[in-house]
Amino acid sequence: MKLEKVVFLIATLTLLSVSGCDRAPQARSSPPQTDTLQRIIDRGEMRVGYLVWAPCVQRDERTGDLSGIYPDMVREIAKGLNVKTTWHETTLANFAAGLKSGQFDFCVGATFITIPRAAAVAFTQPVTYVGNSGVVRTDGGFRPTSIKDLGKPGLKIAVLQGQALEEYCQRHLPEAELLAIAGGDLTAPLVAVTSGRADIGLMNTVTVAAYAKEHPEVTPVLMGGKQVEMLPLAWSVRATDDGLLRFLDASITYLKATGRLEQYQEKYEVQLLYDTPRLHAAGQDSE
């Protein structure tokens, strides 16, 4: 009997132990997580990801110093917070991963807001809007003043394969002869005009302006209010960084309202918009 009692006692203790393990632990109060903005203030350092794309962000290859519209804005924001800025170069393919891994707090790459990207990161309000323009031969007589002028049968239009401009031309300019160039070189459609392969090359206005400045054999067209398909460029934060996103939105609004963004933009010789582009009826050119 003594042995049986011992076995029973062991079994009872085992059952109680298992029951105790199954019992839900009492909720423990965890300390609130410090948001990214507060961490920036606490450490006195703003970690900023960037992509080189003049004039938004440009880098001196000799010194490594950054300049451009976005660094000017970031430095003003850092000054207001009384923190220093450290810069981390990234790419379009890696900026979202850099945010998620904590490599930098936010990214000021010249990134267009797109639906797939908005699923991975949170975007600020648009900082600038960039459209698409073109170049033609300086010694030629063709000078389009609107996108409608590109609808001439047989006109050779160079675009980069896979970009939105290719689909745009297929939809709106079916009579033109489209030269879609493969690869990632943004200047390729413009080089096609220089080499005589195309009558006009289309690309974003920033790249067009920079290329035309270095290549007098071509002339930029469809600039200013004649740009094609305005797209918003914005900064990005982690999808969960609501506090930092609100702060950056407020800072951008301040820099716009006080004229500082306009002053920064005027320092660089390129046509960018820093305000909302005027809307017009679908399928019509803006005047």
Backbone bond lengths (Angstrom), bond angles and torsions (degrees), N, CA, C in turn:
res aa  C-N    CA-C-N  psi(-1)  N-CA   C-N-CA  omega(-1)  CA-C   N-CA-C  phi
1 M - - - 1.459 - - 1.517 111.17 -
2 K 1.291 115.64 -36.16 1.461 117.85 -178.97 1.517 110.21 -61.93
3 L 1.357 115.60 -40.45 1.462 119.01 -179.70 1.529 110.43 -64.11
4 E 1.332 115.93 -40.55 1.463 119.88 -179.46 1.527 110.65 -64.14
5 K 1.340 116.04 -38.84 1.464 119.28 179.10 1.525 110.97 -64.54
6 V 1.317 115.46 -39.36 1.467 119.64 179.65 1.518 110.35 -64.12
7 V 1.349 117.22 -44.54 1.464 121.46 178.68 1.514 110.84 -61.66
8 F 1.351 116.81 -43.11 1.463 121.27 178.80 1.512 111.21 -61.95
9 L 1.329 116.90 -41.67 1.459 121.38 -179.19 1.528 110.88 -64.21
10 I 1.352 115.79 -42.27 1.473 120.34 179.31 1.518 110.22 -63.39
11 A 1.343 117.07 -43.51 1.461 121.62 -179.65 1.517 110.80 -62.81
12 T 1.350 116.12 -40.68 1.470 120.55 -179.79 1.525 110.90 -64.25
13 L 1.309 115.98 -45.14 1.463 120.15 179.69 1.525 111.10 -63.29
14 T 1.341 115.91 -39.43 1.468 119.91 178.89 1.521 111.11 -62.70
15 L 1.360 115.43 -43.05 1.464 119.87 179.70 1.517 111.38 -63.07
16 L 1.310 116.23 -42.43 1.467 120.33 179.07 1.521 111.05 -64.16
17 S 1.336 115.18 -38.17 1.471 119.28 179.28 1.520 111.13 -63.96
18 V 1.360 116.11 -44.26 1.464 120.50 179.09 1.510 110.98 -64.01
19 S 1.332 116.56 -41.99 1.467 120.60 179.52 1.512 110.27 -61.52
20 G 1.336 115.55 -38.58 1.461 119.26 179.15 1.500 111.93 -64.65
21 C 1.370 116.74 -35.49 1.458 120.12 179.57 1.511 111.37 -69.45
22 D 1.383 115.26 -33.86 1.458 118.80 -178.33 1.514 112.18 -75.61
23 R 1.311 116.17 -19.07 1.450 119.97 -176.55 1.523 109.34 -68.99
24 A 1.324 117.40 131.83 1.471 121.54 -177.86 1.516 109.85 -63.57
25 P 1.321 116.88 130.95 1.461 119.13 179.28 1.517 110.06 -67.93
26 Q 1.284 115.69 149.62 1.454 120.09 178.72 1.521 109.43 -67.72
27 A 1.328 114.33 140.38 1.465 119.96 -178.38 1.516 110.20 -62.30
28 R 1.328 114.40 133.35 1.463 119.99 177.17 1.519 109.30 -105.56
29 S 1.243 115.79 136.88 1.466 119.31 179.77 1.524 108.71 -80.03
30 S 1.356 115.82 117.66 1.454 120.22 178.72 1.516 109.24 -93.79
31 P 1.322 117.11 146.35 1.455 119.44 -179.59 1.520 110.57 -64.69
32 P 1.325 118.14 142.68 1.461 120.40 -179.65 1.520 111.36 -60.86
33 Q 1.339 116.21 142.63 1.453 121.17 178.97 1.526 110.21 -74.24
34 T 1.310 116.07 134.06 1.456 120.46 177.19 1.516 108.74 -74.87
35 D 1.329 117.54 129.41 1.453 118.56 -177.27 1.528 110.39 -76.27
36 T 1.329 115.51 168.60 1.464 121.18 -173.45 1.513 111.94 -62.56
37 L 1.321 117.19 -41.06 1.469 119.80 -179.95 1.520 110.75 -59.80
38 Q 1.340 117.12 -43.21 1.459 120.05 179.90 1.528 110.74 -66.68
39 R 1.324 117.50 -36.29 1.467 119.95 177.74 1.531 110.47 -64.94
40 I 1.326 116.99 -38.42 1.466 120.32 176.79 1.519 110.24 -59.57
41 I 1.315 116.11 -45.43 1.466 120.97 -178.88 1.523 110.47 -66.43
42 D 1.337 116.50 -43.08 1.467 120.76 -176.86 1.531 111.84 -64.36
43 R 1.307 117.67 -41.93 1.463 119.68 -178.09 1.529 112.60 -87.56
44 G 1.339 117.04 -9.42 1.464 120.54 178.63 1.519 113.39 69.24
45 E 1.336 116.23 27.95 1.457 120.22 -175.28 1.522 109.68 -146.77
46 M 1.321 115.31 132.43 1.455 122.70 176.62 1.524 107.81 -108.36
47 R 1.334 117.66 115.94 1.459 122.32 -178.66 1.528 108.80 -96.70
48 V 1.318 115.50 118.23 1.459 120.14 -169.94 1.525 110.83 -123.09
49 G 1.314 116.85 125.27 1.454 121.46 173.18 1.517 109.54 -83.00
50 Y 1.321 116.66 150.17 1.465 119.65 -179.24 1.522 110.37 -149.80
51 L 1.333 114.44 156.23 1.456 123.28 171.47 1.515 107.21 -122.52
52 V 1.306 117.66 135.76 1.465 120.89 178.56 1.523 109.07 -76.19
53 W 1.309 115.89 120.25 1.461 122.55 174.92 1.519 107.63 -162.13
54 A 1.334 115.83 94.03 1.458 120.59 -176.24 1.525 109.94 -64.70
55 P 1.360 116.39 144.58 1.457 128.48 3.50 1.523 113.49 -94.78
56 C 1.356 117.25 6.85 1.460 118.41 179.28 1.523 110.19 -64.02
57 V 1.326 116.65 -49.95 1.464 122.26 174.61 1.523 107.67 -139.86
58 Q 1.318 116.76 124.92 1.462 120.37 176.32 1.522 109.24 -134.91
59 R 1.325 115.41 149.76 1.463 120.90 -173.25 1.517 109.95 -125.79
60 D 1.323 115.68 134.18 1.453 121.89 174.35 1.529 107.28 -75.23
61 E 1.318 117.14 114.92 1.467 120.69 -176.03 1.527 112.05 -66.27
62 R 1.318 117.12 -22.36 1.461 120.19 -179.35 1.524 111.63 -81.59
63 T 1.337 116.93 -45.12 1.463 120.96 -176.09 1.515 113.64 -102.15
64 G 1.341 116.82 -20.41 1.456 120.11 -176.03 1.510 113.31 82.70
65 D 1.336 117.83 -0.62 1.469 121.24 -179.14 1.521 110.84 -68.67
66 L 1.330 115.44 143.06 1.456 121.27 179.45 1.519 110.58 -100.20
67 S 1.318 115.34 143.00 1.457 121.60 173.69 1.514 107.03 -142.36
68 G 1.303 116.87 177.78 1.454 120.55 -179.74 1.511 111.44 122.00
69 I 1.312 114.98 173.96 1.462 121.35 -176.08 1.527 111.20 -60.15
70 Y 1.327 117.54 -45.43 1.465 119.69 -176.08 1.530 113.01 -70.88
71 P 1.345 119.92 -45.37 1.463 118.18 175.06 1.527 112.69 -58.96
72 D 1.340 117.59 -36.76 1.465 119.92 176.83 1.524 110.40 -60.81
73 M 1.317 116.42 -42.41 1.464 120.55 179.49 1.525 111.29 -66.23
74 V 1.335 116.32 -45.80 1.464 120.50 -177.86 1.525 111.19 -62.20
75 R 1.314 116.69 -40.65 1.470 119.51 179.87 1.525 111.21 -64.31
76 E 1.313 116.99 -36.27 1.469 119.74 177.27 1.523 110.73 -67.14
77 I 1.328 116.20 -39.09 1.468 120.43 178.15 1.527 110.21 -67.19
78 A 1.333 117.34 -43.96 1.469 120.79 179.20 1.523 111.01 -62.55
79 K 1.329 115.60 -37.13 1.471 119.84 177.52 1.518 110.62 -62.16
80 G 1.329 116.77 -41.10 1.456 120.46 178.95 1.512 112.95 -65.42
81 L 1.350 117.13 -30.48 1.467 121.53 178.17 1.518 112.49 -88.79
82 N 1.336 116.09 -10.97 1.465 121.89 -176.71 1.530 111.06 61.63
83 V 1.345 115.01 47.05 1.459 120.98 177.28 1.529 108.35 -129.75
84 K 1.316 115.65 161.97 1.462 120.06 175.99 1.523 109.27 -91.93
85 T 1.331 116.32 166.31 1.457 121.71 -179.29 1.518 110.07 -119.40
86 T 1.314 116.50 130.96 1.463 121.05 170.19 1.523 107.53 -116.71
87 W 1.337 115.62 139.92 1.453 121.28 -172.07 1.525 110.94 -109.30
88 H 1.337 115.82 142.07 1.457 122.03 -179.37 1.527 108.24 -133.05
89 E 1.328 116.66 113.70 1.463 119.68 -179.02 1.527 110.30 -72.27
90 T 1.321 115.85 142.15 1.455 121.41 178.43 1.530 108.60 -142.20
91 T 1.314 116.59 -171.19 1.461 121.90 -179.30 1.524 108.83 -133.25
92 L 1.340 115.81 168.32 1.464 119.83 177.08 1.525 110.80 -61.66
93 A 1.320 116.25 -32.86 1.463 119.79 -178.53 1.523 112.76 -75.76
94 N 1.340 117.64 -22.64 1.462 121.02 -170.58 1.522 115.50 -117.97
95 F 1.337 118.66 -4.29 1.466 117.90 -172.48 1.536 111.86 -66.45
96 A 1.340 117.94 -35.47 1.459 120.00 179.09 1.528 110.71 -65.89
97 A 1.332 116.77 -41.09 1.466 120.58 178.35 1.517 110.59 -66.46
98 G 1.333 117.30 -36.88 1.455 120.71 177.73 1.517 112.33 -63.38
99 L 1.323 116.36 -36.54 1.463 120.27 175.76 1.521 110.63 -66.41
100 K 1.327 116.53 -49.01 1.461 120.77 -175.78 1.523 112.12 -63.59
101 S 1.336 116.88 -35.04 1.461 120.25 -178.58 1.522 112.71 -80.91
102 G 1.336 117.72 -7.97 1.455 120.60 -179.69 1.507 113.77 83.12
103 Q 1.322 117.94 14.20 1.460 120.57 178.24 1.525 111.19 -61.52
104 F 1.331 115.44 -35.78 1.468 120.21 174.57 1.520 108.75 -145.43
105 D 1.343 115.45 161.75 1.465 121.29 -174.37 1.525 112.14 -79.93
106 F 1.318 116.23 -39.73 1.464 121.14 175.20 1.518 107.90 -152.35
107 C 1.316 115.81 167.38 1.459 120.18 -174.23 1.523 109.61 -125.77
108 V 1.337 115.49 132.32 1.461 120.80 -179.95 1.522 111.17 -109.35
109 G 1.317 115.97 24.75 1.453 118.73 175.36 1.516 110.28 -60.05
110 A 1.308 116.01 151.29 1.468 120.09 179.45 1.525 108.56 -74.99
111 T 1.333 115.87 73.21 1.458 121.74 -174.09 1.523 110.63 -101.41
112 F 1.330 115.61 127.19 1.453 120.27 174.18 1.525 108.84 -73.29
113 I 1.311 116.01 141.98 1.461 120.35 173.02 1.528 108.40 -72.97
114 T 1.321 116.33 121.78 1.464 121.05 174.95 1.524 108.31 -131.01
115 I 1.310 116.85 161.19 1.461 120.28 -178.70 1.536 111.47 -64.10
116 P 1.342 120.45 -46.66 1.472 119.01 178.54 1.532 112.84 -60.96
117 R 1.342 117.26 -40.37 1.464 119.16 179.99 1.526 111.08 -67.11
118 A 1.334 116.63 -36.39 1.458 120.31 -179.45 1.520 112.01 -66.76
119 A 1.327 117.57 -17.24 1.460 121.02 175.64 1.525 111.64 -78.91
120 A 1.343 116.98 -17.74 1.465 120.99 -176.25 1.523 112.97 -105.19
121 V 1.328 117.79 -30.87 1.460 122.21 -177.84 1.519 108.88 -136.58
122 A 1.323 115.75 169.18 1.463 121.10 174.10 1.527 108.56 -104.14
123 F 1.316 116.72 132.76 1.459 121.47 -178.79 1.525 111.04 -101.63
124 T 1.316 115.49 145.38 1.455 121.17 171.54 1.525 109.01 -72.88
125 Q 1.313 115.42 176.89 1.452 119.02 169.38 1.525 107.98 -60.57
126 P 1.325 119.34 154.69 1.467 120.09 178.65 1.524 111.58 -57.44
127 V 1.328 115.47 134.60 1.459 120.84 175.82 1.523 109.47 -86.64
128 T 1.321 115.73 -46.15 1.458 121.94 176.75 1.520 108.73 -141.45
129 Y 1.292 115.45 160.70 1.468 121.52 173.51 1.519 108.15 -115.14
130 V 1.306 116.22 136.09 1.455 120.95 179.99 1.516 109.03 -126.32
131 G 1.318 115.75 130.23 1.444 120.95 176.54 1.512 111.05 -101.73
132 N 1.291 116.00 -166.65 1.461 122.28 178.37 1.517 109.35 -118.46
133 S 1.311 115.72 139.48 1.449 122.55 -179.64 1.523 108.72 -130.42
134 G 1.325 117.35 -165.38 1.458 119.78 -178.85 1.507 111.99 -151.57
135 V 1.322 115.39 172.54 1.462 121.52 172.69 1.523 108.22 -127.16
136 V 1.336 115.02 147.31 1.465 122.47 173.40 1.519 107.17 -129.56
137 R 1.316 116.35 166.90 1.464 120.33 178.53 1.522 109.94 -65.84
138 T 1.320 116.42 133.73 1.457 121.34 178.67 1.521 111.15 -64.94
139 D 1.326 117.14 -35.20 1.460 120.79 -177.92 1.528 112.80 -88.41
140 G 1.316 117.05 7.99 1.464 120.22 178.10 1.518 110.83 -98.85
141 G 1.313 116.53 172.59 1.459 120.14 -178.52 1.507 114.02 -100.03
142 F 1.346 117.60 -3.28 1.462 120.98 -175.83 1.522 110.23 -82.80
143 R 1.348 117.22 117.97 1.458 122.70 179.42 1.528 108.73 -136.42
144 P 1.323 118.17 84.31 1.471 119.93 -179.72 1.525 111.26 -66.11
145 T 1.318 115.77 140.61 1.468 120.96 178.02 1.528 111.85 -110.19
146 S 1.313 117.41 -8.68 1.462 121.51 175.58 1.521 108.35 -154.09
147 I 1.310 116.29 166.16 1.459 121.03 -179.06 1.523 110.85 -63.23
148 K 1.333 117.33 -25.36 1.462 120.42 179.81 1.525 111.81 -63.94
149 D 1.336 116.25 -27.71 1.467 119.83 -179.80 1.524 112.85 -68.25
150 L 1.323 116.72 -11.22 1.460 120.64 -178.59 1.523 112.09 -91.34
151 G 1.316 117.28 1.32 1.448 120.37 -177.41 1.506 114.86 -87.84
152 K 1.321 117.67 12.84 1.460 121.20 -178.07 1.527 110.53 -71.61
153 P 1.337 117.07 136.02 1.482 119.85 178.66 1.529 110.77 -59.55
154 G 1.316 115.85 133.53 1.454 121.09 176.53 1.515 115.29 84.56
155 L 1.335 117.92 -5.66 1.473 119.87 178.33 1.530 108.56 -67.56
156 K 1.324 117.09 128.86 1.460 121.61 -177.28 1.531 109.89 -90.87
157 I 1.317 115.88 114.57 1.463 122.73 -178.06 1.526 109.12 -113.39
158 A 1.328 117.16 123.18 1.462 121.73 178.69 1.526 109.95 -97.67
159 V 1.327 116.25 131.48 1.458 122.99 175.96 1.523 107.87 -136.52
160 L 1.315 116.49 169.77 1.461 120.87 176.28 1.524 108.59 -91.18
161 Q 1.298 116.24 129.57 1.460 121.38 -176.94 1.524 111.39 -61.78
162 G 1.329 115.41 132.42 1.457 120.38 176.80 1.505 114.93 92.23
163 Q 1.338 118.32 -14.03 1.453 120.34 178.59 1.521 110.51 -84.05
164 A 1.328 114.81 166.69 1.466 119.88 -175.57 1.519 112.37 -60.86
165 L 1.334 117.30 -29.09 1.457 119.68 -178.33 1.526 112.42 -65.34
166 E 1.314 117.50 -29.89 1.457 119.77 178.52 1.531 110.05 -63.51
167 E 1.312 115.85 -49.07 1.462 120.30 179.55 1.533 110.59 -65.95
168 Y 1.326 116.11 -36.46 1.467 120.24 179.60 1.527 110.55 -61.83
169 C 1.322 116.87 -45.76 1.465 120.71 -179.38 1.530 111.30 -66.99
170 Q 1.320 116.96 -38.66 1.460 120.16 178.23 1.528 110.67 -62.39
171 R 1.316 116.13 -35.25 1.455 120.58 -176.98 1.530 112.43 -80.57
172 H 1.347 116.14 -41.67 1.464 120.25 -171.84 1.526 114.29 -100.91
173 L 1.333 117.35 -20.30 1.468 119.99 -174.62 1.529 110.30 -128.70
174 P 1.326 117.61 60.89 1.466 120.56 -174.78 1.522 113.55 -66.75
175 E 1.329 118.68 -21.40 1.459 121.20 -178.00 1.528 112.60 -81.86
176 A 1.330 116.54 -19.65 1.464 120.33 -177.37 1.523 110.66 -75.76
177 E 1.320 115.67 159.60 1.462 122.03 176.19 1.528 107.95 -95.54
178 L 1.317 115.99 111.18 1.463 121.11 -172.85 1.523 110.93 -92.90
179 L 1.338 115.12 127.13 1.464 121.85 174.81 1.523 107.65 -108.75
180 A 1.337 116.99 100.72 1.463 122.71 -179.34 1.521 108.81 -94.51
181 I 1.341 116.43 115.34 1.459 122.45 -173.90 1.525 109.72 -98.99
182 A 1.313 117.06 126.50 1.465 121.76 179.94 1.521 110.65 -76.97
183 G 1.340 115.23 156.94 1.468 120.17 176.76 1.511 112.30 114.35
184 G 1.330 115.48 179.51 1.455 120.70 -177.29 1.508 114.99 -109.80
185 D 1.331 118.12 5.67 1.462 121.27 179.98 1.522 109.49 -77.01
186 L 1.332 117.10 110.36 1.456 121.02 -176.46 1.523 112.71 -65.07
187 T 1.330 117.26 -22.05 1.465 119.45 -178.63 1.527 112.86 -86.48
188 A 1.335 117.66 -5.20 1.467 120.93 -174.67 1.529 113.41 -55.35
189 P 1.347 120.24 -44.22 1.461 119.14 178.44 1.531 112.77 -65.40
190 L 1.323 116.53 -26.82 1.463 120.97 179.77 1.531 109.96 -78.92
191 V 1.316 115.83 -37.83 1.467 120.87 176.08 1.527 109.96 -62.68
192 A 1.325 116.62 -32.74 1.468 120.19 178.86 1.517 111.55 -62.03
193 V 1.324 117.92 -30.85 1.467 121.71 176.20 1.522 109.59 -74.13
194 T 1.319 117.24 -43.36 1.461 121.37 177.77 1.523 111.28 -57.40
195 S 1.339 116.30 -40.39 1.459 120.74 -177.23 1.527 113.32 -84.02
196 G 1.337 117.39 -4.33 1.452 120.70 178.56 1.507 115.04 85.45
197 R 1.333 117.89 9.64 1.462 120.68 -179.82 1.519 112.79 -81.38
198 A 1.333 117.00 -18.35 1.464 120.65 -177.82 1.521 110.01 -140.92
199 D 1.329 115.80 153.99 1.466 121.32 176.71 1.521 111.28 -80.18
200 I 1.330 116.67 -31.60 1.464 121.83 178.64 1.517 108.15 -149.59
201 G 1.323 115.59 142.52 1.459 121.60 175.33 1.513 109.07 -117.08
202 L 1.314 117.27 132.09 1.463 122.23 -177.75 1.529 110.74 -107.71
203 M 1.325 115.68 138.99 1.461 122.13 178.63 1.519 107.41 -164.47
204 N 1.356 117.03 171.23 1.458 119.07 179.11 1.527 110.00 -59.46
205 T 1.307 115.76 150.68 1.461 121.88 -172.27 1.524 112.72 -61.75
206 V 1.319 117.46 -33.18 1.465 120.53 179.90 1.518 110.32 -63.41
207 T 1.330 116.45 -48.81 1.469 120.81 179.65 1.520 110.63 -65.58
208 V 1.321 117.31 -39.12 1.468 121.44 178.58 1.526 110.83 -60.67
209 A 1.336 116.61 -47.55 1.462 120.11 -177.90 1.526 111.46 -63.34
210 A 1.333 116.65 -42.25 1.467 120.29 -179.61 1.525 110.95 -66.11
211 Y 1.316 117.05 -41.13 1.465 121.03 -179.09 1.528 110.80 -66.87
212 A 1.332 116.49 -45.83 1.472 120.52 -178.53 1.521 111.46 -63.14
213 K 1.321 116.65 -31.34 1.463 120.38 179.31 1.527 110.99 -66.04
214 E 1.318 116.61 -33.58 1.466 121.66 -177.85 1.527 112.94 -93.62
215 H 1.329 117.66 -9.35 1.465 121.31 -175.33 1.527 110.35 -131.37
216 P 1.314 117.38 89.96 1.467 120.57 -177.71 1.523 113.80 -64.61
217 E 1.315 118.09 -12.86 1.466 119.62 179.50 1.522 112.52 -72.76
218 V 1.336 116.48 -10.74 1.463 119.58 177.10 1.528 109.82 -121.80
219 T 1.342 114.73 157.19 1.463 122.15 179.64 1.526 108.76 -125.38
220 P 1.338 118.31 131.91 1.469 119.40 178.67 1.531 111.44 -72.75
221 V 1.321 115.82 142.10 1.462 121.86 177.90 1.528 108.85 -135.47
222 L 1.318 115.91 166.70 1.465 122.60 -178.22 1.527 110.87 58.36
223 M 1.310 116.11 43.88 1.458 121.69 179.09 1.533 109.84 -95.38
224 G 1.328 115.97 175.78 1.460 121.10 176.00 1.513 112.30 58.54
225 G 1.332 116.27 -129.43 1.456 121.06 -178.34 1.507 114.26 -71.16
226 K 1.315 118.42 -5.44 1.461 122.30 179.88 1.526 112.67 -96.55
227 Q 1.314 117.63 5.32 1.458 120.18 -178.95 1.531 111.11 -62.57
228 V 1.306 115.14 153.46 1.460 121.99 -176.01 1.530 110.08 -99.81
229 E 1.320 116.98 130.30 1.467 123.32 174.24 1.529 113.10 50.05
230 M 1.312 115.77 81.85 1.456 121.21 176.19 1.531 110.41 -63.92
231 L 1.328 116.70 133.92 1.455 121.69 179.07 1.528 109.50 -125.63
232 P 1.336 118.34 142.15 1.463 121.06 -177.90 1.525 112.68 -84.51
233 L 1.325 115.60 133.11 1.459 122.06 171.48 1.524 107.97 -101.71
234 A 1.320 116.03 132.59 1.464 119.78 -176.49 1.512 110.38 -141.44
235 W 1.342 115.70 164.50 1.454 122.25 173.13 1.523 108.63 -89.62
236 S 1.321 116.54 166.41 1.462 119.88 -176.05 1.524 111.58 -135.46
237 V 1.332 114.55 150.12 1.464 122.96 175.60 1.522 107.39 -133.98
238 R 1.331 115.74 172.59 1.463 118.84 174.22 1.534 109.27 -62.69
239 A 1.314 116.53 148.84 1.455 121.32 -175.23 1.528 112.51 -59.19
240 T 1.339 116.99 -24.32 1.467 120.88 -177.31 1.519 113.76 -95.77
241 D 1.328 117.86 -1.54 1.470 121.39 -175.16 1.522 111.72 -87.81
242 D 1.337 115.90 65.62 1.460 120.03 -177.01 1.535 112.44 -63.92
243 G 1.328 116.00 -40.42 1.460 119.28 -178.55 1.517 112.15 -64.18
244 L 1.323 117.02 -45.75 1.456 120.93 179.10 1.523 110.52 -65.62
245 L 1.331 116.81 -38.35 1.462 120.76 179.13 1.528 110.52 -61.90
246 R 1.333 117.35 -44.38 1.465 120.53 178.72 1.526 110.75 -63.38
247 F 1.322 116.09 -39.75 1.465 119.78 179.41 1.522 111.55 -64.01
248 L 1.328 117.21 -45.35 1.461 120.13 -179.57 1.526 111.00 -66.78
249 D 1.328 117.29 -39.01 1.461 119.81 176.74 1.532 110.73 -60.13
250 A 1.323 115.77 -44.39 1.465 119.64 179.46 1.529 110.86 -64.73
251 S 1.332 116.62 -38.86 1.465 120.70 179.61 1.523 111.06 -65.65
252 I 1.326 116.98 -42.72 1.461 120.99 178.67 1.530 110.10 -63.01
253 T 1.338 116.50 -42.59 1.463 120.33 177.46 1.523 110.52 -59.72
254 Y 1.323 117.29 -43.31 1.462 121.66 179.11 1.527 111.17 -61.65
255 L 1.332 117.23 -45.24 1.464 120.66 -178.11 1.527 111.37 -67.32
256 K 1.316 116.70 -31.54 1.463 119.68 175.27 1.525 110.82 -71.18
257 A 1.339 115.93 -49.97 1.462 120.99 -173.07 1.517 112.85 -65.62
258 T 1.324 117.12 -32.42 1.466 120.83 -178.66 1.518 113.28 -86.15
259 G 1.333 117.38 -2.74 1.457 120.58 179.12 1.511 114.54 84.66
260 R 1.341 116.87 0.24 1.462 118.66 -179.05 1.528 112.01 -66.01
261 L 1.320 117.62 -40.07 1.457 120.09 179.35 1.525 110.66 -62.81
262 E 1.314 116.39 -38.33 1.465 120.10 176.76 1.525 110.52 -63.24
263 Q 1.336 117.34 -41.38 1.465 121.44 179.05 1.519 110.78 -64.31
264 Y 1.327 117.24 -42.93 1.462 120.23 178.88 1.520 110.34 -62.50
265 Q 1.327 115.39 -42.64 1.455 120.12 -177.21 1.522 111.63 -64.81
266 E 1.325 117.30 -37.02 1.462 121.61 -177.82 1.528 112.45 -68.36
267 K 1.337 117.30 -16.93 1.465 120.57 179.46 1.525 112.10 -72.24
268 Y 1.328 116.58 -18.47 1.454 120.03 -173.45 1.529 109.36 -119.05
269 E 1.318 115.80 134.41 1.460 121.12 -172.00 1.520 111.67 -81.90
270 V 1.310 116.00 77.54 1.453 121.17 176.50 1.522 107.95 -158.29
271 Q 1.309 117.15 150.15 1.454 121.08 -179.98 1.526 109.51 -91.26
272 L 1.303 115.53 111.29 1.460 122.35 173.73 1.520 107.84 -127.36
273 L 1.310 116.57 155.99 1.453 121.00 173.74 1.511 108.63 -101.60
274 Y 1.319 117.37 141.17 1.449 119.35 175.57 1.525 110.32 -117.96
275 D 1.328 116.21 12.88 1.447 120.53 178.35 1.524 108.30 -132.02
276 T 1.322 116.82 171.57 1.449 120.33 -178.45 1.521 110.32 -66.58
277 P 1.323 118.68 128.50 1.459 119.90 178.76 1.524 110.47 -67.85
278 R 1.323 115.90 149.65 1.462 120.38 -179.37 1.526 109.82 -70.99
279 L 1.304 116.04 133.52 1.451 120.18 178.98 1.521 110.17 -82.78
280 H 1.317 115.91 152.30 1.458 120.76 176.94 1.526 108.59 -142.92
281 A 1.298 116.13 165.98 1.459 119.69 -176.06 1.511 110.90 -60.37
282 A 1.324 116.73 141.64 1.461 121.34 -178.19 1.530 109.86 -58.78
283 G 1.326 114.36 136.12 1.449 119.58 176.70 1.511 114.26 85.55
284 Q 1.341 117.59 0.40 1.459 121.37 179.45 1.509 110.21 -114.15
285 D 1.317 117.34 151.10 1.466 121.51 175.94 1.513 109.48 -82.45
286 S 1.342 115.92 141.63 1.464 119.31 173.18 1.509 108.14 -74.99
287 E 1.310 115.69 145.16 1.476 119.96 -178.36 1.527 109.71 -88.18
